[in-house]
Structures are given as structure tokens and as C-alpha cells.
Amino acid sequence: MKNIELSPRLKTIADMVRRGVRVADVGTDHAFLPLYLVTKGIATFATASDINEGPIKNAQNNVKAHQCEDVIKLIQCAGLDDVDGTQVDDVIIAGMGGELISEIINNAKWLKNTDKHLLLQPMTRVNELRKYLCDNGFDIVEEKIACEGERLYTIISSNYVGKQIEYDEVFLHVGKVVSNNNEASKRYILNQASVIKKIAEGMEKSDDMKEKSVKYYDLSNQILLMLEGN
Ligand SMILES: C[S@@+](CC[C@H](N)C(=O)[O-])C[C@H]1O[C@@H](n2cnc3c(N)ncnc32)[C@H](O)[C@@H]1O
């Protein structure tokens, strides 16, 4: 059977999984990620869940084709609802909106455990996900950027620490990305600053929002300042 080849986004996530752990992949779709992790010996066991029947059927076919039925357990459920937390060390939630990812974490109380490790790849509302994590005692340990052509994907690595994490608006928009000090991170920060500047420009055109636009221009400039010294 052919080796599993991952896209740069999924490969970046796979590289952030701890070695020798049991993993859960939420919203697994085709199950490429768990298949890669168990066949490469990175994970010893994987639970792969998806809310929809179609993806679970695709996943079942792929798991069977790679003869991984004994090391990958497939579950059709919402989020982590039917996943046994005692059987999982690292949890991956990728390819969904930041709000849905926050909701899935919020519904799985067993994640409030310092031994668990979260790898999150939001497609939208990354700032809201960062806020949720900080407000709810999850520290953002690291963030990596995966590039696929023009598209940039943020992958957040997070752990429960049991106390609220302080943050400001700049952190919510760039997170820990700045620590990476590489080209992809610079592109990400420039892009975040440009998105905020466009919002400010839009606000400036409306009489009601003109005053608020100053705050957004300022935020965009503060984000750009993160690049100084890098
Ligand atoms: C865009 S795909 C992402 C697949 C894969 N995780 C990736 O990153 O390539 C989103 C998957 O999440 C599933 N999904 C959506 N909402 C979900 C939920 N609340 N719980 C579990 N799975 C969900 C969908 O059925 C779909 O298979």
C-alpha cells in the first residue's frame, strides 16, 4: 500500500505531535493524519472522530486499505463527545473554524489536564480561539505557520495550566508566531497587520466608525512593530 503523503499543513501538524503518544484527530475526514502518525511510528494509537457519515466511511476504507484497524479507532460523533479521554494524550483539531474548535474544547472537560497536549489549526477566527484558550487556562506554548502557495495556516500548540493567561490585542492577532523569526512568520505578521489596516480604512469612511478606526490603525502599526529586531 502506498505511503501516506501529507500536505504541508498536515505535515506541520504531524511534526508537532509528541513522540510515542496516543492521539485523537477530531474531524478526521479521510483519516490521513492518523494513518501517517501510526504508520510512521509517531503515535502508538489513534482515535479518529468525525460528525458526518461520509468522512467516517472514507476513513474506514483508508484505514482498512492500510491494515491499521487495530491501531486506529473510528468514532462517528460531534467533537470529542464519545472519545475516551483516558485513551488520548495529544488532541488534533484541524481544518475547522476557531469558534467551533473552542466549542469542541469547551465540551471536553477532560482536556483540563496538564498532561494533555492540543494541536489546533483554525481556518478562521484565530484571534477568538487564542482568546478562548487564554481565558480558560490553556497556555499557548508555540505556533507554527504552514504555507501552501499564497495560503498561510496557523498551528497552535497548547497545554492546560489551570490559570488565566494575560494577553493584549496584539497577542490575540499574532500569538506566539513572532518567536519563530522565519519568512513564513514574517509573512503571517505582515498579513495580519494588513487585514487590520483594511478594517481601519473601511471604518474611516463611515462617520459612525471614524473614531474607532484610530484604534485599528494603531493596532495594525503595533503588529508591524513586532517585526522590528527580527
Ligand atoms: C475541512 S474538513 C478537515 C479535515 C481534516 N481535519 C483536515 O484538517 O484536513 C472538516 C471535517 O470536520 C468534520 N466536522 C465538522 N464539524 C465537526 C464536529 N463538530 N465534530 C467532529 N467533526 C466535525 C467534517 O465532517 C469534516 O470531515
The ligand as a MOL file (V3000), in Angstrom:
LIG
                    3D

  0  0  0     0  0            999 V3000
M  V30 BEGIN CTAB
M  V30 COUNTS 27 29 0 0 0
M  V30 BEGIN ATOM
M  V30 1 C -12.4590 20.6660 6.2750 0
M  V30 2 S -12.5090 19.0750 6.9650 0 CHG=1
M  V30 3 C -10.9250 18.9820 7.7490 0
M  V30 4 C -10.3820 17.5930 7.7020 0
M  V30 5 C -9.0380 17.4070 8.3960 0
M  V30 6 N -9.1580 17.5840 9.8280 0
M  V30 7 C -8.0090 18.3650 7.8380 0
M  V30 8 O -7.6210 19.2960 8.5520 0
M  V30 9 O -7.6220 18.1900 6.6790 0 CHG=-1
M  V30 10 C -13.5850 19.2680 8.3600 0
M  V30 11 C -14.0690 17.8960 8.8890 0
M  V30 12 O -14.6200 18.1290 10.1690 0
M  V30 13 C -15.8370 17.4250 10.2880 0
M  V30 14 N -16.6130 18.1310 11.3230 0
M  V30 15 C -17.2920 19.2920 11.2030 0
M  V30 16 N -17.8410 19.6300 12.3760 0
M  V30 17 C -17.4840 18.6770 13.2770 0
M  V30 18 C -17.7380 18.4560 14.6520 0
M  V30 19 N -18.4710 19.3060 15.3780 0
M  V30 20 N -17.2170 17.3650 15.2350 0
M  V30 21 C -16.4660 16.4900 14.5310 0
M  V30 22 N -16.2140 16.6330 13.2160 0
M  V30 23 C -16.7090 17.7120 12.5940 0
M  V30 24 C -16.4170 17.4260 8.8900 0
M  V30 25 O -17.3300 16.3690 8.6880 0
M  V30 26 C -15.1520 17.2770 8.0340 0
M  V30 27 O -14.8540 15.9320 7.7680 0
M  V30 END ATOM
M  V30 BEGIN BOND
M  V30 1 1 1 2
M  V30 2 1 2 3
M  V30 3 1 2 10
M  V30 4 1 3 4
M  V30 5 1 4 5
M  V30 6 1 5 6
M  V30 7 1 5 7
M  V30 8 2 7 8
M  V30 9 1 7 9
M  V30 10 1 10 11
M  V30 11 1 11 12
M  V30 12 1 11 26
M  V30 13 1 12 13
M  V30 14 1 13 14
M  V30 15 1 13 24
M  V30 16 1 14 15
M  V30 17 1 14 23
M  V30 18 2 15 16
M  V30 19 1 16 17
M  V30 20 1 17 18
M  V30 21 2 17 23
M  V30 22 1 18 19
M  V30 23 2 18 20
M  V30 24 1 20 21
M  V30 25 2 21 22
M  V30 26 1 22 23
M  V30 27 1 24 25
M  V30 28 1 24 26
M  V30 29 1 26 27
M  V30 END BOND
M  V30 END CTAB
M  END
